[in-house]
């Protein structure tokens, strides 16, 4: 849920500590530490804030402790591999409701591409206005952001994916 609602990179999500969250505010937010040591503050919706509050209570973590909020099976910080496993397990459960998911390559990264579309104001699309995607996703290079938004729009219209089947080369 955190990946889908924030558009954060997996490395940013796994690096979030309880003291990076500001859940008591009227507009909750989270501090994400991105690539190149770039920090950005992202607003989070109320339902996600409630879920995070419940998660902190479940783990017995106070709001301002510098402890990770996403923990793996060994009570250590969740790794990107652990996050990928969780997403794939959720997709496997969702296949019973949406069988078409079985043919789609789903990874934690796909949520970065889906957020700008859902977070757009009515009548404006990040496909046409990349400035909408830039603050939330942390893309700072306007031409690159424009190109990725355009490519995402093209794939959405075609219903396809950029990924090739595995292995990427013919086998004997």
DASUL-V510745 format. One record per helix or strand of 2 or more residues. SS is the DSSP state (@ for helix, = for strand). FROM is the first residue (numbers start at 1). TO is the last residue. If there is no record, write none. Layout:
BEGIN
SS|FROM|TO, SS|FROM|TO
END
This chain:
BEGIN
@|2|6, @|10|14, @|18|20, =|21|22, =|29|33, @|35|37, =|39|43, @|46|59, @|80|94, @|99|103, @|110|118, @|131|137, @|142|158
END
